[in-house]
Amino acid sequence: MPTAKSSKDAESTPQLEDAATSATESAPDPGPEPVAEPAGPEPGVYEYTHYADCVYPHVPLTCHAATADTPATVYNWPFGPPDDGRWTRTKKKPNTVADNMPALSSEE
């Protein structure tokens, strides 16, 4: 009898293999990997162009709007500015640093 059992096991093994093969063959193609969109604006120097002053606690940075007496805050964002529509890329020289950093010297 062991011979009959062996032949039954031999027959069932290919069926399992066929089922596994057909399952992998019928799996849908996932397609190309999606390209990650940039999280926000690129790093660089930006001018604060919003009409009201603002404080960004995570930097920390106090930003001032341009007035007749003072220019707007121009800051070099090493990781890009917040994506809140208050900043415009500029070629102007930064005129401020983070509130917890030493002030810019006149030599810079």
N, CA and C of each residue as an Amber inpcrd file, in Angstrom:
protein
   324
   0.7790000  -1.1980000   0.0000000   0.0000000   0.0000000   0.0000000
   0.8290000   1.2750000   0.0000000   1.9880000   1.2540000   0.6060000
   2.7840000   2.4660000   0.5800000   3.0470000   2.9270000  -0.8380000
   3.0760000   2.0250000  -1.7910000   3.3310000   2.4210000  -3.1720000
   2.1740000   3.2350000  -3.7210000   0.9430000   2.8680000  -3.4270000
  -0.2170000   3.5980000  -3.9080000  -0.2560000   4.9920000  -3.2850000
   0.1140000   5.0850000  -2.0060000   0.1190000   6.3820000  -1.3410000
   1.1790000   7.2910000  -1.9620000   2.3200000   6.7310000  -2.2880000
   3.3950000   7.5030000  -2.8900000   2.9690000   8.0410000  -4.2360000
   2.2720000   7.2360000  -4.9980000   1.8410000   7.7030000  -6.3170000
   0.7900000   8.7940000  -6.1790000  -0.0420000   8.7260000  -5.1310000
  -1.0400000   9.7670000  -4.9050000  -0.3470000  11.0830000  -4.5390000
   0.6850000  11.0100000  -3.6620000   1.4270000  12.2040000  -3.2820000
   2.1300000  12.7990000  -4.4940000   2.6670000  11.9600000  -5.3390000
   3.3600000  12.4310000  -6.5280000   2.3970000  13.1530000  -7.4550000
   1.1550000  12.6890000  -7.5230000   0.1690000  13.3330000  -8.3870000
  -0.2840000  14.6670000  -7.8080000  -0.3970000  14.7700000  -6.4880000
  -0.9090000  16.0050000  -5.8990000   0.1370000  17.1240000  -5.9140000
   1.3920000  16.8170000  -5.8900000   2.4280000  17.8340000  -5.8830000
   2.4140000  18.6750000  -7.1500000   2.3320000  18.0980000  -8.3230000
   2.2930000  18.9360000  -9.5220000   1.0540000  19.8320000  -9.5530000
  -0.0460000  19.3710000  -9.0230000  -1.2460000  20.2020000  -9.0260000
  -1.0360000  21.4530000  -8.1710000  -0.3740000  21.3000000  -7.0090000
  -0.0900000  22.4520000  -6.1740000   0.8620000  23.4060000  -6.8770000
   1.8610000  22.8420000  -7.5500000   2.8010000  23.6800000  -8.2870000
   2.1000000  24.4110000  -9.4130000   1.1800000  23.7150000 -10.1320000
   0.4410000  24.3450000 -11.2210000  -0.4230000  25.4850000 -10.6940000
  -1.0540000  25.2880000  -9.5480000  -1.9010000  26.3290000  -8.9680000
  -1.0640000  27.5390000  -8.5620000   0.1060000  27.3060000  -7.9830000
   0.9720000  28.4040000  -7.5800000   1.4870000  29.1500000  -8.8060000
   1.8420000  28.4280000  -9.8520000   2.3390000  29.0490000 -11.0770000
   1.2530000  29.8810000 -11.7330000   0.0420000  29.3470000 -11.8200000
  -1.0260000  30.0930000 -12.4740000  -1.4100000  31.3330000 -11.6530000
  -1.2780000  31.2730000 -10.3320000  -1.5980000  32.4260000  -9.5010000
  -0.5890000  33.5450000  -9.7220000   0.6900000  33.2000000  -9.8650000
   1.7030000  34.2290000 -10.0720000   1.6380000  34.7670000 -11.5000000
   1.2750000  33.9410000 -12.4390000   1.1770000  34.3970000 -13.8200000
  -0.0150000  35.3290000 -14.0170000  -1.0890000  35.1190000 -13.2840000
  -2.2740000  35.9360000 -13.4700000  -2.2590000  37.2070000 -12.6180000
  -1.2300000  37.4120000 -11.7910000  -1.1550000  38.6230000 -10.9710000
  -0.9530000  39.8280000 -11.8950000  -1.6740000  40.9190000 -11.6350000
  -1.5380000  42.0950000 -12.5030000  -0.1590000  42.7300000 -12.3530000
   0.3220000  43.3050000 -13.4410000   1.6110000  43.9810000 -13.4530000
   1.4610000  45.3100000 -12.7090000   2.2630000  45.5470000 -11.6650000
   2.1010000  46.7750000 -10.8970000   2.4620000  48.0280000 -11.6890000
   3.1860000  47.8970000 -12.7640000   3.5580000  49.0570000 -13.5810000
   4.7850000  49.7500000 -13.0110000   5.1570000  50.8770000 -13.6230000
   6.3480000  51.5870000 -13.1490000   6.1070000  52.2300000 -11.7900000
   7.2010000  52.4160000 -11.0580000   7.1300000  53.0580000  -9.7460000
   6.6920000  54.5090000  -9.9240000   5.7950000  54.9960000  -9.0860000
   5.4010000  56.4080000  -9.2000000   6.5540000  57.3170000  -8.8050000
   6.6870000  58.4360000  -9.5030000   7.7450000  59.3980000  -9.2150000
   7.2520000  60.3050000  -8.0940000   8.0700000  60.4410000  -7.0660000
   7.6920000  61.2720000  -5.9220000   7.7540000  62.7420000  -6.3100000
   6.6980000  63.4730000  -5.9970000   6.6550000  64.9010000  -6.2490000
   7.4560000  65.6170000  -5.1620000   8.1000000  66.7450000  -5.5090000
   8.8030000  67.4910000  -4.4660000   7.8250000  67.9310000  -3.3800000
   8.2840000  67.9180000  -2.1370000   7.4150000  68.2470000  -1.0080000
   7.0670000  69.7320000  -0.9620000   7.8510000  70.5750000  -1.5440000
   7.5990000  72.0120000  -1.5040000   8.6310000  72.7540000  -2.3280000
   8.7460000  74.0430000  -2.0930000   9.7230000  74.8410000  -2.8500000
  11.1540000  74.3800000  -2.5980000  12.0050000  74.6350000  -3.5650000
  13.4080000  74.2400000  -3.4680000  14.1600000  75.1270000  -2.4770000
  15.2670000  74.6290000  -1.9350000  16.0970000  75.4550000  -1.0540000
  16.6170000  76.6810000  -1.8000000  16.8820000  77.7390000  -1.0760000
  17.4400000  78.9400000  -1.6920000  17.0360000  80.1940000  -0.9450000
  17.3260000  81.3370000  -1.5530000  17.0370000  82.6340000  -0.9550000
  15.6530000  83.0780000  -1.4160000  14.8210000  83.4380000  -0.4310000
  13.4540000  83.8610000  -0.7060000  13.1540000  85.1560000   0.0390000
  12.2950000  85.9640000  -0.5690000  11.8460000  87.2050000   0.0490000
  10.4300000  87.0100000   0.5780000  10.2000000  87.5320000   1.7580000
   8.8790000  87.4480000   2.3770000   7.9820000  88.4670000   1.6790000
   6.9470000  88.0230000   1.0140000   6.1030000  88.9170000   0.2190000
   4.6730000  89.0110000   0.7380000   4.4250000  88.4710000   1.9150000
   3.0790000  88.5520000   2.4950000   2.8890000  89.9450000   3.1010000
   1.6630000  90.3730000   3.2780000   1.3840000  91.7240000   3.7740000
   1.5030000  91.8680000   5.2860000   1.4470000  90.7670000   6.0400000
   1.4950000  90.8420000   7.5070000   2.7230000  90.1100000   8.0310000
   3.2400000  90.5850000   9.1650000   4.3830000  89.9360000   9.7950000
   4.0000000  88.5330000  10.2690000   5.0050000  87.6750000  10.4180000
   4.7510000  86.2830000  10.7720000   5.9520000  85.7360000  11.5400000
   5.7040000  84.7490000  12.3990000   6.7790000  84.0590000  13.1050000
   6.6680000  82.5770000  12.7740000   7.7860000  81.9800000  12.3740000
   7.8600000  80.5440000  12.1230000   8.6010000  79.9170000  13.3030000
   7.8900000  79.2990000  14.2430000   8.5320000  78.7680000  15.4550000
   9.5430000  77.6580000  15.1920000   9.3660000  76.8710000  14.1470000
  10.2670000  75.7490000  13.9040000  11.6380000  76.1950000  13.4380000
  11.8130000  77.4640000  13.0010000  13.1270000  77.8910000  12.5100000
  14.0240000  78.3750000  13.6490000  13.7050000  79.2210000  14.5870000
  12.6800000  80.2580000  14.6600000  13.0670000  81.4680000  13.8160000
  12.0640000  82.0680000  13.2060000  12.3110000  83.1830000  12.2980000
  11.1240000  84.1290000  12.3490000  11.4170000  85.4100000  12.6140000
  10.3930000  86.4400000  12.5600000  10.5150000  87.1290000  11.2100000
   9.4340000  87.1700000  10.4690000   9.4500000  87.7250000   9.1200000
   8.6560000  89.0200000   9.0930000   9.2000000  89.9940000   8.4000000
   8.5520000  91.3000000   8.3190000   8.1800000  91.6030000   6.8770000
   6.9960000  92.1620000   6.7240000   6.5550000  92.6010000   5.4070000
   7.2780000  93.8990000   5.0540000   7.4120000  94.1670000   3.7690000
   8.0520000  95.4000000   3.3230000   7.1580000  96.5890000   3.6540000
   7.7950000  97.6540000   4.1390000   7.0910000  98.9120000   4.3840000
   7.8730000 100.0120000   3.6770000   7.3910000 101.2350000   3.7820000
   8.1080000 102.3590000   3.1660000   9.4700000 102.5690000   3.8290000
   9.5710000 102.1920000   5.1080000  10.8050000 102.4270000   5.8660000
  11.7700000 101.2390000   5.8880000  11.2500000 100.0310000   5.7720000
  12.1000000  98.8390000   5.8960000  11.8410000  97.8520000   4.7610000
  12.8990000  97.1500000   4.3520000  12.7060000  96.1230000   3.3150000
  12.0750000  94.8680000   3.9010000  11.5750000  94.0410000   3.0530000
  11.0150000  92.7530000   3.4860000  12.1370000  91.8360000   3.9400000
  11.7780000  90.8570000   4.7370000  12.7340000  89.8470000   5.1730000
  13.1850000  89.0250000   3.9730000  14.4990000  88.8570000   3.8240000
  15.0800000  87.9940000   2.7950000  15.8990000  86.9600000   3.5470000
  15.5780000  85.6910000   3.3380000  16.1830000  84.6190000   4.1390000
  16.6200000  83.4740000   3.2400000  17.7620000  82.8960000   3.5800000
  18.2670000  81.7330000   2.8590000  17.7080000  80.4760000   3.5230000
  16.7290000  79.8490000   2.8750000  16.1050000  78.6340000   3.4250000
  16.9080000  77.4190000   2.9810000  17.6520000  76.7650000   3.9060000
  18.4850000  75.6220000   3.5110000  17.6920000  74.4020000   3.0500000
  16.4300000  74.2870000   3.4810000  15.6130000  73.1420000   3.0730000
  14.3650000  73.5780000   2.3200000  14.3370000  74.8250000   1.8850000
  13.1760000  75.3650000   1.1830000  12.2420000  76.0660000   2.1570000
  11.5640000  77.1270000   1.6970000  10.6670000  77.8700000   2.5780000
   9.3700000  77.1080000   2.8210000   8.5990000  77.5240000   3.8130000
   7.2950000  76.9020000   4.0100000   6.4470000  77.1080000   2.7470000
   5.6590000  76.1420000   2.4190000   4.8380000  76.2060000   1.2110000
   3.4850000  76.8380000   1.5550000   3.5510000  78.1000000   2.0260000
   2.3220000  78.7770000   2.4320000   2.0070000  79.9950000   1.5710000
   2.7600000  80.1830000   0.4900000   2.4850000  81.2770000  -0.4340000
   3.0020000  82.6250000   0.0130000   3.7660000  82.6740000   1.1020000
   4.2560000  83.9540000   1.6170000   5.6570000  84.3030000   1.1340000
   6.3010000  83.3990000   0.4170000   7.6910000  83.5820000   0.0190000
   7.8320000  83.5400000  -1.4940000   8.7280000  84.4150000  -2.0230000
   9.0130000  84.4710000  -3.4550000  10.5200000  84.3550000  -3.6350000
  10.9260000  83.4770000  -4.5400000  12.3610000  83.2860000  -4.8050000
  12.9510000  84.6090000  -5.2980000  14.1630000  84.9140000  -4.8280000
  14.8080000  86.1680000  -5.1910000  16.3080000  85.9770000  -5.3430000
  16.9500000  86.9500000  -6.0000000  18.4070000  86.9460000  -6.1190000
  19.0260000  87.9400000  -5.1400000  18.1820000  88.5660000  -4.3150000
  18.6820000  89.5020000  -3.3180000  19.5160000  88.7650000  -2.2750000
  20.3940000  89.5290000  -1.6220000  21.2150000  88.9700000  -0.5610000
  20.3670000  88.8390000   0.7110000  20.4870000  87.7160000   1.4370000
  19.7260000  87.5830000   2.6890000  20.0250000  88.7400000   3.6310000
  18.9740000  89.2600000   4.2930000  19.1660000  90.3680000   5.2210000
  18.8220000  89.9810000   6.6590000  18.6270000  88.6780000   6.9020000
  18.3220000  88.2210000   8.2560000  18.7790000  86.7780000   8.4290000
  18.8750000  86.3750000   9.6830000  19.1750000  84.9890000  10.0390000
  18.1110000  84.5450000  11.0260000  18.1220000  83.2910000  11.3780000
  17.1640000  82.7890000  12.3640000  17.3210000  83.5710000  13.6710000
  16.2170000  83.7210000  14.4000000  16.2190000  84.5160000  15.6350000
  17.2070000  84.0100000  16.6790000  17.5680000  82.7400000  16.6300000
  18.4760000  82.1890000  17.6210000  19.9320000  82.1570000  17.1290000
  20.2180000  82.8550000  16.0370000  21.5800000  82.9140000  15.4950000
  22.1260000  84.3380000  15.6840000  23.4480000  84.4920000  15.6720000
  24.0200000  85.8480000  15.7530000  23.6290000  86.6600000  14.5200000
  23.4960000  87.9540000  14.6880000  23.1130000  88.8340000  13.5810000
  24.1810000  88.8100000  12.4910000  23.7490000  89.1070000  11.2590000
  24.7030000  89.1940000  10.1540000  25.6440000  90.3610000  10.4120000
  26.9260000  90.1660000  10.1200000  27.8730000  91.2590000  10.2770000
  27.8650000  92.0930000   9.0110000  28.3950000  93.2780000   9.0780000
  28.4310000  94.1490000   7.9000000  29.4320000  93.6380000   6.8710000
  30.3090000  92.7040000   7.2700000  31.3100000  92.1620000   6.3570000
  30.7550000  91.0550000   5.4810000  29.6210000  90.4820000   5.8220000
  29.0730000  89.3450000   5.0510000  28.3630000  89.8150000   3.8170000
